[in-house]
Amino acid sequence: MDQIKIGKFIAERRKHKNLTQLQLSEKIGITDKAISKWERGIAMPDTSIMLQLCAILEISVNELLRGEKIEMENNNQQNEQLLLELAKEIERKNKTIWTSMWAIMIVSIIGLLASISAAAFLIPEGVWQLVAILGATVVFLIPCFYALKLEVSVGAYKCKNCGYEIVPTYKEALNAMHMGTTRYLKCPNCNKRTWCKKVIKKRL
């Protein structure tokens, strides 16, 4: 999606309806600064207000996301193209999140090992050394919980028994036994617990 093109289209339709940025913002219930950001291509309208915005500008959501008016005879082709673009955008974001998750884990593990080594060599044996090691372990666990949240937010876990793609809650993933990103989950489709492998691309 071309945010600059979408922004220009929003501005064009707003002016066509003889609305100022302030008047449009009051109709939607947001600030005129948000409208300005859209029209400059800095940000996109939130999905929760897209329908309302489209109704005011008298356009479809498809036209909004394309950044142009669409003739009826080209509508199906444009819809297919838009869905492909959205799928690519989701895939790109998922890969970014997945990379971030691994980066957090690797940096955390290196930090933990460095902290334990420093405590072992620099602090005399005793209570303070134990406190330092426990403190480093606790600090390591915090980014681990966040990394798990990122892991759960993308893709799904594929059931080894029936192939169903499971999207567990954060709590379910946290409580499940795991080996890396493979987790022991109960499949809602076949009702069996199996080792489910993480897959980034969810079935549409």
N, CA, C and O of each residue as an XYZ file, in Angstrom:
816
protein
N       0.829     -1.201      0.000
C       0.000      0.000      0.000
C       0.867      1.255      0.000
O       1.871      1.338      0.706
N       0.455      2.223     -0.806
C       1.189      3.475     -0.931
C       0.550      4.529     -0.024
O      -0.487      5.096     -0.368
N       1.174      4.796      1.150
C       0.590      5.730      2.111
C       0.500      7.150      1.567
O      -0.450      7.873      1.868
N       1.491      7.554      0.761
C       1.476      8.893      0.180
C       0.263      9.041     -0.742
O      -0.457     10.039     -0.691
N       0.056      8.034     -1.578
C      -1.073      8.049     -2.522
C      -2.401      8.046     -1.767
O      -3.327      8.772     -2.129
N      -2.491      7.226     -0.716
C      -3.716      7.160      0.096
C      -3.969      8.511      0.756
O      -5.106      8.983      0.795
N      -2.905      9.137      1.278
C      -3.033     10.441      1.921
C      -3.556     11.509      0.974
O      -4.425     12.303      1.335
N      -3.020     11.523     -0.242
C      -3.464     12.494     -1.244
C      -4.929     12.253     -1.619
O      -5.685     13.193     -1.862
N      -5.309     10.977     -1.660
C      -6.693     10.615     -2.010
C      -7.653     11.072     -0.920
O      -8.735     11.578     -1.216
N      -7.259     10.894      0.345
C      -8.093     11.345      1.464
C      -8.280     12.864      1.389
O      -9.390     13.366      1.565
N      -7.182     13.595      1.127
C      -7.245     15.052      1.021
C      -8.150     15.471     -0.135
O      -8.936     16.410     -0.012
N      -8.032     14.769     -1.251
C      -8.845     15.067     -2.438
C     -10.332     14.870     -2.153
O     -11.162     15.707     -2.509
N     -10.656     13.744     -1.500
C     -12.060     13.454     -1.195
C     -12.606     14.405     -0.120
O     -13.774     14.793     -0.164
N     -11.765     14.771      0.828
C     -12.198     15.719      1.874
C     -12.553     17.058      1.243
O     -13.584     17.648      1.569
N     -11.703     17.539      0.342
C     -11.959     18.819     -0.325
C     -13.183     18.723     -1.234
O     -13.946     19.680     -1.367
N     -13.360     17.560     -1.856
C     -14.535     17.335     -2.708
C     -15.831     17.449     -1.900
O     -16.861     17.885     -2.413
N     -15.759     17.049     -0.623
C     -16.931     17.128      0.263
C     -17.008     18.489      0.972
O     -17.854     18.699      1.841
N     -16.104     19.417      0.584
C     -16.068     20.770      1.169
C     -15.894     20.736      2.695
O     -16.568     21.456      3.431
N     -14.980     19.888      3.138
C     -14.691     19.771      4.564
C     -13.264     20.228      4.851
O     -12.351     19.946      4.075
N     -13.074     20.926      5.952
C     -11.722     21.235      6.413
C     -11.230     20.029      7.208
O     -12.010     19.141      7.551
N      -9.928     20.006      7.497
C      -9.384     18.919      8.321
C     -10.062     18.896      9.691
O     -10.341     17.827     10.235
N     -10.324     20.076     10.240
C     -10.966     20.172     11.551
C     -12.389     19.628     11.512
O     -12.804     18.900     12.414
N     -13.138     19.980     10.464
C     -14.527     19.507     10.338
C     -14.576     17.987     10.185
O     -15.426     17.325     10.781
N     -13.660     17.439      9.382
C     -13.617     15.982      9.203
C     -13.249     15.293     10.512
O     -13.827     14.265     10.864
N     -12.289     15.863     11.229
C     -11.862     15.263     12.499
C     -12.988     15.267     13.522
O     -13.115     14.319     14.297
N     -13.810     16.316     13.543
C     -14.933     16.412     14.488
C     -16.001     15.374     14.167
O     -16.629     14.823     15.071
N     -16.208     15.107     12.872
C     -17.198     14.103     12.470
C     -16.781     12.693     12.911
O     -17.619     11.867     13.273
N     -15.463     12.439     12.872
C     -14.954     11.104     13.230
C     -14.688     10.985     14.727
O     -14.756      9.894     15.293
N     -14.382     12.127     15.369
C     -14.085     12.105     16.800
C     -12.614     11.932     17.102
O     -12.240     11.305     18.093
N     -11.770     12.499     16.228
C     -10.324     12.459     16.443
C      -9.779     13.881     16.288
O     -10.553     14.817     16.087
N      -8.462     14.055     16.380
C      -7.881     15.388     16.241
C      -7.587     15.700     14.771
O      -7.412     14.795     13.955
N      -7.537     16.997     14.449
C      -7.209     17.388     13.084
C      -5.743     17.074     12.754
O      -5.371     16.980     11.584
N      -4.917     16.914     13.796
C      -3.513     16.535     13.580
C      -3.424     15.133     12.973
O      -2.560     14.857     12.141
N      -4.340     14.246     13.406
C      -4.369     12.882     12.859
C      -4.720     12.923     11.370
O      -4.123     12.205     10.567
N      -5.695     13.770     11.005
C      -6.079     13.926      9.595
C      -4.879     14.426      8.790
O      -4.607     13.945      7.690
N      -4.167     15.403      9.362
C      -2.988     15.969      8.691
C      -1.931     14.899      8.446
O      -1.309     14.873      7.384
N      -1.723     14.014      9.422
C      -0.740     12.930      9.280
C      -1.143     11.964      8.170
O      -0.298     11.504      7.403
N      -2.457     11.655      8.087
C      -2.936     10.776      7.016
C      -2.625     11.391      5.661
O      -2.064     10.741      4.779
N      -3.005     12.665      5.513
C      -2.912     13.325      4.221
C      -1.470     13.550      3.782
O      -1.199     13.702      2.591
N      -0.550     13.571      4.736
C       0.873     13.707      4.402
C       1.548     12.341      4.233
O       2.741     12.260      3.941
N       0.779     11.282      4.418
C       1.323      9.936      4.242
C       2.202      9.464      5.378
O       2.977      8.521      5.221
N       2.083     10.127      6.546
C       2.892      9.758      7.709
C       2.262      8.594      8.468
O       2.962      7.753      9.032
N       0.918      8.557      8.474
C       0.197      7.506      9.207
C      -1.024      7.072      8.407
O      -1.422      7.721      7.439
N      -1.605      5.957      8.838
C      -2.803      5.421      8.199
C      -3.978      5.486      9.163
O      -3.783      5.394     10.375
N      -5.201      5.645      8.647
C      -6.377      5.602      9.531
C      -6.464      4.263     10.243
O      -6.195      3.220      9.648
N      -6.840      4.290     11.516
C      -7.001      3.053     12.276
C      -8.171      2.258     11.702
O      -9.158      2.834     11.245
N      -8.053      0.935     11.730
C      -9.105      0.085     11.160
C     -10.464      0.302     11.839
O     -11.507      0.079     11.225
N     -10.449      0.735     13.101
C     -11.700      0.922     13.837
C     -12.531      2.101     13.319
O     -13.728      2.186     13.596
N     -11.896      3.014     12.565
C     -12.636      4.181     12.064
C     -12.674      4.237     10.536
O     -13.196      5.194      9.965
N     -12.127      3.218      9.876
C     -12.085      3.222      8.414
C     -13.476      3.280      7.787
O     -13.708      4.044      6.849
N     -14.408      2.463      8.313
C     -15.761      2.442      7.752
C     -16.438      3.800      7.883
O     -17.102      4.266      6.957
N     -16.264      4.432      9.046
C     -16.856      5.746      9.278
C     -16.246      6.789      8.339
O     -16.964      7.618      7.780
N     -14.937      6.748      8.170
C     -14.241      7.674      7.282
C     -14.712      7.493      5.845
O     -14.972      8.466      5.137
N     -14.817      6.237      5.423
C     -15.250      5.951      4.050
C     -16.681      6.418      3.807
O     -17.006      6.911      2.727
N     -17.530      6.260      4.812
C     -18.928      6.701      4.681
C     -18.993      8.218      4.494
O     -19.765      8.718      3.676
N     -18.186      8.933      5.252
C     -18.169     10.408      5.164
C     -17.630     10.860      3.809
O     -18.163     11.789      3.203
N     -16.571     10.200      3.337
C     -15.946     10.585      2.061
C     -16.637      9.961      0.856
O     -16.303     10.261     -0.290
N     -17.621      9.074      1.133
C     -18.391      8.378      0.090
C     -17.482      7.574     -0.846
O     -17.524      7.707     -2.069
N     -16.675      6.750     -0.223
C     -15.803      5.824     -0.948
C     -15.873      4.464     -0.265
O     -16.382      4.350      0.850
N     -15.360      3.429     -0.937
C     -15.306      2.101     -0.319
C     -13.962      1.938      0.393
O     -13.020      2.692      0.148
N     -13.891      0.943      1.275
C     -12.624      0.657      1.954
C     -11.567      0.259      0.928
O     -10.396      0.616      1.057
N     -11.994     -0.482     -0.091
C     -11.079     -0.887     -1.162
C     -10.475      0.339     -1.843
O      -9.271      0.391     -2.093
N     -11.330      1.329     -2.142
C     -10.848      2.554     -2.785
C      -9.901      3.323     -1.862
O      -8.903      3.886     -2.311
N     -10.224      3.339     -0.577
C      -9.356      4.017      0.388
C      -7.966      3.390      0.397
O      -6.961      4.098      0.332
N      -7.909      2.060      0.478
C      -6.636      1.351      0.551
C      -5.877      1.386     -0.781
O      -4.652      1.265     -0.800
N      -6.603      1.551     -1.893
C      -5.960      1.696     -3.200
C      -5.510      3.129     -3.441
O      -4.588      3.381     -4.216
N      -6.182      4.079     -2.758
C      -5.837      5.490     -2.949
C      -6.381      6.063     -4.237
O      -5.810      7.003     -4.790
N      -7.505      5.496     -4.731
C      -8.105      5.973     -5.978
C      -9.517      5.425     -6.137
O      -9.875      4.412     -5.536
N     -10.325      6.118     -6.966
C     -11.668      5.634     -7.282
C     -11.527      4.446     -8.216
O     -10.639      4.414     -9.067
N     -12.407      3.473     -8.053
C     -12.334      2.243     -8.848
C     -13.617      2.083     -9.654
O     -14.718      2.157     -9.110
N     -13.462      1.862    -10.961
C     -14.614      1.602    -11.821
C     -15.173      0.224    -11.500
O     -14.422     -0.690    -11.160
N     -16.476      0.072    -11.604
C     -17.135     -1.177    -11.222
C     -16.597     -2.384    -11.991
O     -16.439     -3.462    -11.417
N     -16.309     -2.209    -13.307
C     -15.851     -3.357    -14.092
C     -14.456     -3.834    -13.683
O     -14.077     -4.974    -13.950
N     -13.696     -2.945    -13.030
C     -12.352     -3.320    -12.580
C     -12.312     -3.729    -11.109
O     -11.251     -4.044    -10.570
N     -13.482     -3.721    -10.467
C     -13.526     -3.899     -9.017
C     -12.986     -5.247     -8.547
O     -12.204     -5.307     -7.599
N     -13.405     -6.340     -9.214
C     -12.962     -7.679     -8.794
C     -11.456     -7.844     -8.929
O     -10.798     -8.399     -8.050
N     -10.917     -7.351    -10.048
C      -9.477     -7.442    -10.264
C      -8.716     -6.615     -9.229
O      -7.679     -7.039     -8.718
N      -9.249     -5.428     -8.928
C      -8.619     -4.563     -7.936
C      -8.681     -5.195     -6.548
O      -7.737     -5.087     -5.766
N      -9.816     -5.863     -6.245
C      -9.959     -6.540     -4.951
C      -8.907     -7.632     -4.783
O      -8.281     -7.746     -3.730
N      -8.718     -8.434     -5.831
C      -7.737     -9.512     -5.782
C      -6.323     -8.959     -5.582
O      -5.536     -9.497     -4.803
N      -6.023     -7.892     -6.292
C      -4.699     -7.272     -6.180
C      -4.478     -6.712     -4.782
O      -3.392     -6.830     -4.214
N      -5.534     -6.096     -4.235
C      -5.437     -5.532     -2.888
C      -5.211     -6.616     -1.851
O      -4.405     -6.444     -0.937
N      -5.926     -7.747     -1.987
C      -5.760     -8.857     -1.048
C      -4.335     -9.404     -1.095
O      -3.759     -9.747     -0.062
N      -3.773     -9.483     -2.302
C      -2.399     -9.946     -2.442
C      -1.424     -8.986     -1.766
O      -0.481     -9.410     -1.098
N      -1.662     -7.687     -1.947
C      -0.799     -6.684     -1.331
C      -0.894     -6.734      0.189
O       0.112     -6.611      0.888
N      -2.124     -6.918      0.700
C      -2.319     -7.014      2.142
C      -1.627     -8.255      2.702
O      -1.023     -8.207      3.773
N      -1.720     -9.373      1.964
C      -1.073    -10.615      2.396
C       0.444    -10.440      2.451
O       1.096    -10.914      3.382
N       1.003     -9.755      1.443
C       2.446     -9.494      1.417
C       2.856     -8.587      2.565
O       3.912     -8.776      3.170
N       2.012     -7.593      2.865
C       2.304     -6.658      3.949
C       2.304     -7.383      5.294
O       3.176     -7.146      6.130
N       1.318     -8.273      5.503
C       1.230     -9.053      6.735
C       2.438     -9.976      6.867
O       3.011    -10.120      7.947
N       2.819    -10.606      5.737
C       3.966    -11.519      5.744
C       5.253    -10.765      6.093
O       6.084    -11.261      6.853
N       5.410     -9.557      5.527
C       6.599     -8.749      5.798
C       6.666     -8.364      7.273
O       7.729     -8.435      7.890
N       5.523     -7.954      7.841
C       5.484     -7.575      9.254
C       5.760     -8.773     10.158
O       6.450     -8.652     11.170
N       5.210     -9.937      9.782
C       5.443    -11.149     10.563
C       6.927    -11.530     10.583
O       7.456    -11.939     11.616
N       7.588    -11.391      9.436
C       9.021    -11.709      9.364
C       9.830    -10.749     10.231
O      10.806    -11.146     10.867
N       9.413     -9.474     10.250
C      10.095     -8.478     11.075
C       9.941     -8.822     12.554
O      10.903     -8.758     13.320
N       8.708     -9.191     12.950
C       8.444     -9.564     14.345
C       9.243    -10.811     14.724
O       9.819    -10.883     15.810
N       9.273    -11.785     13.825
C       9.991    -13.044     14.074
C      11.483    -12.794     14.249
O      12.116    -13.370     15.134
N      12.044    -11.931     13.399
C      13.462    -11.576     13.503
C      13.737    -10.874     14.824
O      14.750    -11.133     15.474
N      12.827     -9.981     15.220
C      12.978     -9.248     16.482
C      12.954    -10.209     17.667
O      13.718    -10.053     18.619
N      12.070    -11.204     17.600
C      11.945    -12.183     18.676
C      13.265    -12.930     18.876
O      13.728    -13.091     20.005
N      13.872    -13.389     17.764
C      15.136    -14.116     17.865
C      16.268    -13.206     18.321
O      17.146    -13.632     19.071
N      16.250    -11.959     17.871
C      17.284    -11.008     18.287
C      17.225    -10.779     19.795
O      18.259    -10.726     20.462
N      16.004    -10.644     20.332
C      15.824    -10.452     21.780
C      16.342    -11.661     22.544
O      17.025    -11.514     23.557
N      16.019    -12.856     22.059
C      16.443    -14.087     22.731
C      17.967    -14.224     22.728
O      18.567    -14.545     23.753
N      18.585    -13.982     21.576
C      20.042    -14.143     21.459
C      20.776    -13.137     22.347
O      21.716    -13.491     23.058
N      20.329    -11.868     22.295
C      20.961    -10.826     23.113
C      20.781    -11.143     24.599
O      21.703    -10.952     25.392
N      19.594    -11.625     24.975
C      19.318    -11.961     26.380
C      20.204    -13.098     26.874
O      20.736    -13.043     27.982
N      20.359    -14.134     26.044
C      21.186    -15.288     26.429
C      22.650    -14.864     26.585
O      23.321    -15.254     27.540
N      23.135    -14.056     25.628
C      24.514    -13.568     25.716
C      24.697    -12.729     26.978
O      25.704    -12.843     27.677
N      23.688    -11.869     27.258
C      23.752    -11.026     28.458
C      23.748    -11.850     29.735
O      24.460    -11.533     30.688
N      22.938    -12.918     29.755
C      22.865    -13.789     30.935
C      24.203    -14.493     31.174
O      24.718    -14.513     32.292
N      24.753    -15.067     30.104
C      26.031    -15.779     30.239
C      27.156    -14.837     30.670
O      28.018    -15.199     31.470
N      27.128    -13.603     30.113
C      28.155    -12.621     30.472
C      28.015    -12.214     31.941
O      29.009    -12.061     32.650
N      26.764    -12.041     32.389
C      26.514    -11.639     33.776
C      26.926    -12.727     34.763
O      27.525    -12.438     35.799
N      26.601    -13.987     34.437
C      26.973    -15.106     35.308
C      28.497    -15.259     35.370
O      29.063    -15.507     36.435
N      29.151    -15.107     34.217
C      30.621    -15.212     34.176
C      31.265    -14.112     35.004
O      32.224    -14.345     35.741
N      30.704    -12.879     34.864
C      31.242    -11.746     35.623
C      31.064    -11.969     37.118
O      31.964    -11.693     37.911
N      29.880    -12.477     37.494
C      29.612    -12.734     38.910
C      30.539    -13.818     39.454
O      31.014    -13.730     40.586
N      30.790    -14.832     38.644
C      31.639    -15.952     39.084
C      33.101    -15.535     39.275
O      33.774    -16.006     40.192
N      33.583    -14.651     38.401
C      35.002    -14.275     38.448
C      35.281    -13.014     39.271
O      36.356    -12.882     39.855
N      34.321    -12.092     39.319
C      34.578    -10.806     39.972
C      34.048    -10.700     41.396
O      34.523     -9.877     42.180
N      33.050    -11.545     41.736
C      32.469    -11.469     43.078
C      32.889    -12.703     43.873
O      32.726    -13.826     43.398
N      33.422    -12.511     45.064
C      33.840    -13.657     45.892
C      32.656    -14.588     46.175
O      31.508    -14.151     46.256
N      32.957    -15.854     46.321
C      31.910    -16.839     46.613
C      31.184    -16.461     47.896
O      31.789    -16.056     48.890
N      29.861    -16.608     47.835
C      29.067    -16.267     49.007
C      27.688    -15.765     48.606
O      27.219    -15.997     47.492
N      27.058    -15.074     49.539
C      25.676    -14.607     49.334
C      25.579    -13.622     48.175
O      24.670    -13.725     47.351
N      26.512    -12.660     48.102
C      26.428    -11.627     47.070
C      26.610    -12.199     45.663
O      26.014    -11.704     44.706
N      27.419    -13.222     45.544
C      27.579    -13.870     44.242
C      26.271    -14.552     43.826
O      25.862    -14.482     42.667
N      25.628    -15.209     44.791
C      24.353    -15.876     44.523
C      23.277    -14.859     44.143
O      22.498    -15.084     43.216
N      23.243    -13.729     44.875
C      22.275    -12.661     44.583
C      22.484    -12.123     43.174
O      21.520    -11.903     42.440
N      23.749    -11.911     42.792
C      24.066    -11.398     41.456
C      23.611    -12.356     40.358
O      23.065    -11.932     39.340
N      23.842    -13.654     40.574
C      23.441    -14.663     39.578
C      21.923    -14.745     39.470
O      21.379    -14.823     38.369
N      21.234    -14.726     40.625
C      19.770    -14.763     40.609
C      19.191    -13.510     39.954
O      18.210    -13.580     39.214
N      19.815    -12.356     40.238
C      19.373    -11.097     39.636
C      19.514    -11.124     38.128
O      18.625    -10.669     37.408
N      20.630    -11.658     37.646
C      20.864    -11.753     36.203
C      19.840    -12.681     35.547
O      19.377    -12.427     34.435
N      19.494    -13.768     36.259
C      18.507    -14.718     35.734
C      17.132    -14.076     35.619
O      16.431    -14.274     34.627
N      16.740    -13.296     36.645
C      15.442    -12.612     36.625
C      15.392    -11.604     35.476
O      14.401    -11.522     34.751
N      16.478    -10.840     35.322
C      16.550     -9.853     34.232
C      16.456    -10.551     32.875
O      15.865    -10.015     31.937
N      17.040    -11.751     32.774
C      16.977    -12.526     31.536
C      15.550    -12.982     31.236
O      15.152    -13.021     30.071
N      14.776    -13.327     32.261
C      13.420    -13.843     32.058
C      12.460    -12.790     31.507
O      11.537    -13.128     30.766
N      12.666    -11.520     31.860
C      11.751    -10.454     31.413
C      11.689    -10.368     29.885
O      10.592    -10.410     29.328
N      12.828    -10.250     29.183
C      12.742    -10.234     27.716
C      12.265    -11.558     27.123
O      11.729    -11.585     26.015
N      12.457    -12.654     27.855
C      11.962    -13.963     27.387
C      10.438    -13.974     27.298
O       9.868    -14.488     26.335
N       9.779    -13.399     28.318
C       8.313    -13.316     28.306
C       7.838    -12.462     27.140
O       6.830    -12.769     26.503
N       8.580    -11.376     26.862
C       8.206    -10.502     25.747
C       8.438    -11.208     24.414
O       7.639    -11.075     23.487
N       9.538    -11.961     24.322
C       9.838    -12.711     23.099
C       8.748    -13.748     22.826
O       8.383    -13.975     21.672
N       8.229    -14.378     23.883
C       7.144    -15.344     23.715
C       5.895    -14.653     23.173
O       5.193    -15.201     22.323
N       5.625    -13.452     23.669
C       4.472    -12.682     23.185
C       4.601    -12.414     21.687
O       3.620    -12.504     20.949
N       5.810    -12.086     21.243
C       6.052    -11.862     19.816
C       5.873    -13.161     19.033
O       5.304    -13.172     17.941
N       6.374    -14.264     19.617
C       6.266    -15.570     18.956
C       4.807    -15.952     18.725
O       4.442    -16.419     17.646
N       3.980    -15.752     19.743
C       2.567    -16.124     19.663
C       1.811    -15.227     18.677
O       0.837    -15.658     18.060
N       2.266    -13.972     18.534
C       1.527    -12.997     17.714
C       1.645    -13.236     16.211
O       0.879    -12.658     15.440
N       2.582    -14.071     15.780
C       2.726    -14.331     14.347
C       2.496    -15.805     14.035
O       2.803    -16.679     14.846
N       1.953    -16.069     12.852
C       1.773    -17.436     12.400
C       0.893    -18.285     13.298
O      -0.030    -17.784     13.941
N       1.191    -19.578     13.335
C       0.400    -20.530     14.115
C       1.282    -21.730     14.443
O       2.436    -21.803     14.021
N       0.714    -22.681     15.211
C       1.411    -23.927     15.551
C       0.671    -25.062     14.851
O      -0.528    -25.245     15.056
N       1.388    -25.823     14.025
C       0.755    -26.862     13.217
C       0.677    -28.181     13.974
O       1.691    -28.716     14.424
N      -0.547    -28.698     14.108
C      -0.775    -29.972     14.799
C      -0.117    -31.109     14.010
O      -0.348    -31.259     12.811
N       0.695    -31.899     14.694
C       1.407    -33.005     14.045
C       0.448    -34.117     13.646
O       0.730    -34.881     12.722
N      -0.691    -34.214     14.341
C      -1.645    -35.288     14.093
C      -2.553    -35.034     12.891
O      -2.697    -35.900     12.028
N      -3.172    -33.838     12.831
C      -4.145    -33.574     11.766
C      -3.770    -32.407     10.851
O      -4.438    -32.161      9.847
N      -2.706    -31.693     11.198
C      -2.283    -30.590     10.349
C      -3.002    -29.277     10.599
O      -2.746    -28.283      9.919
N      -3.907    -29.272     11.578
C      -4.651    -28.039     11.894
C      -3.701    -26.981     12.461
O      -2.790    -27.301     13.224
N      -3.921    -25.723     12.085
C      -3.054    -24.641     12.551
C      -3.670    -23.970     13.776
O      -4.710    -23.318     13.692
N      -3.007    -24.144     14.907
C      -3.512    -23.679     16.204
C      -2.961    -22.290     16.513
O      -1.771    -22.026     16.342
N      -3.852    -21.405     16.971
C      -3.421    -20.075     17.431
C      -3.768    -20.002     18.921
O      -4.880    -19.610     19.276
N      -2.825    -20.376     19.795
C      -3.108    -20.399     21.232
C      -3.079    -19.000     21.849
O      -2.567    -18.051     21.257
N      -3.636    -18.901     23.039
C      -3.518    -17.654     23.786
C      -2.098    -17.582     24.359
O      -1.367    -18.573     24.361
N      -1.724    -16.407     24.838
C      -0.394    -16.240     25.439
C      -0.242    -17.182     26.634
O       0.810    -17.793     26.818
N      -1.307    -17.298     27.452
C      -1.267    -18.148     28.641
C      -1.083    -19.613     28.270
O      -0.309    -20.328     28.906
N      -1.805    -20.063     27.223
C      -1.694    -21.456     26.776
C      -0.277    -21.764     26.283
O       0.273    -22.825     26.579
N       0.307    -20.828     25.530
C       1.674    -21.024     25.023
C       2.683    -21.006     26.166
O       3.642    -21.779     26.168
N       2.465    -20.121     27.137
C       3.371    -19.999     28.287
C       3.382    -21.280     29.121
O       4.434    -21.708     29.598
N       2.208    -21.887     29.294
C       2.085    -23.081     30.137
C       2.439    -24.381     29.410
O       2.561    -25.433     30.037
N       2.604    -24.306     28.086
C       2.886    -25.520     27.311
C       4.372    -25.878     27.369
O       5.234    -24.999     27.337
N       4.658    -27.174     27.455
C       6.045    -27.622     27.340
C       6.541    -27.256     25.950
O       5.766    -27.225     24.995
N       7.839    -26.979     25.841
C       8.335    -26.574     24.523
C       9.792    -26.970     24.320
O      10.560    -27.155     25.265
N      10.132    -27.090     23.044
C      11.520    -27.273     22.613
C      11.738    -26.234     21.522
O      11.319    -26.413     20.379
N      12.401    -25.145     21.896
C      12.540    -24.037     20.955
C      11.173    -23.408     20.716
O      10.509    -22.972     21.656
N      10.758    -23.365     19.447
C       9.435    -22.805     19.117
C       8.407    -23.899     18.824
O       7.330    -23.616     18.299
N       8.739    -25.144     19.163
C       7.782    -26.252     19.041
C       7.149    -26.469     20.416
O       7.852    -26.661     21.408
N       5.817    -26.436     20.466
C       5.126    -26.509     21.759
C       4.133    -27.672     21.807
O       3.540    -28.062     20.801
N       3.981    -28.205     23.017
C       3.080    -29.337     23.246
C       1.691    -28.783     23.544
O       1.401    -28.383     24.672
N       0.827    -28.762     22.513
C      -0.486    -28.114     22.631
C      -1.625    -29.078     22.325
O      -1.445    -30.078     21.631
N      -2.808    -28.753     22.861
C      -4.014    -29.529     22.568
C      -4.688    -28.931     21.339
O      -5.000    -27.740     21.310
N      -4.907    -29.758     20.333
C      -5.518    -29.307     19.085
C      -7.042    -29.247     19.227
O      -7.653    -30.250     19.595
N      -7.666    -28.112     18.950
C      -9.129    -28.010     19.044
C      -9.846    -28.772     17.938
O     -11.057    -28.983     18.016
N      -9.106    -29.189     16.902
C      -9.724    -29.896     15.781
C      -9.807    -31.406     16.033
O     -10.877    -32.003     15.909
N      -8.659    -32.026     16.392
C      -8.662    -33.479     16.634
C      -8.703    -33.813     18.124
O      -8.808    -34.980     18.501
N      -8.618    -32.781     18.970
C      -8.722    -32.926     20.425
C      -7.588    -33.750     21.037
O      -7.752    -34.355     22.097
N      -6.437    -33.767     20.359
C      -5.277    -34.502     20.869
C      -4.126    -33.549     21.154
O      -3.998    -32.501     20.521
N      -3.286    -33.931     22.123
C      -2.097    -33.133     22.429
C      -0.918    -33.687     21.636
O      -0.619    -34.880     21.695
N      -0.257    -32.807     20.898
C       0.913    -33.217     20.114
C       1.954    -32.094     20.147
O       1.672    -30.971     20.567
N       3.153    -32.429     19.696
C       4.187    -31.412     19.567
C       3.910    -30.631     18.289
O       4.054    -31.157     17.186
N       3.515    -29.386     18.443
C       3.091    -28.554     17.308
C       4.218    -27.610     16.892
O       4.727    -26.824     17.691
N       4.584    -27.712     15.631
C       5.678    -26.896     15.103
C       5.182    -25.519     14.681
O       4.099    -25.387     14.112
N       5.985    -24.496     14.966
C       5.619    -23.133     14.606
C       5.734    -22.928     13.104
O       6.742    -23.279     12.490
N       4.676    -22.349     12.517
C       4.707    -21.968     11.103
C       4.373    -20.494     11.014
O       3.422    -20.034     11.647
N       5.151    -19.739     10.227
C       4.948    -18.297     10.128
C       3.734    -17.957      9.282
O       2.950    -17.076      9.634
N       3.581    -18.658      8.162
C       2.446    -18.373      7.273
C       1.221    -19.146      7.715
O       1.182    -20.374      7.639
N       0.198    -18.397      8.187
C      -1.063    -19.049      8.570
C      -1.896    -19.288      7.309
O      -1.834    -18.521      6.348
N      -2.680    -20.377      7.338
C      -3.586    -20.651      6.237
C      -4.697    -19.613      6.253
O      -5.291    -19.354      7.299
N      -4.987    -19.001      5.066
C      -6.024    -17.982      4.972
C      -7.386    -18.624      4.781
O      -8.391    -17.922      4.680
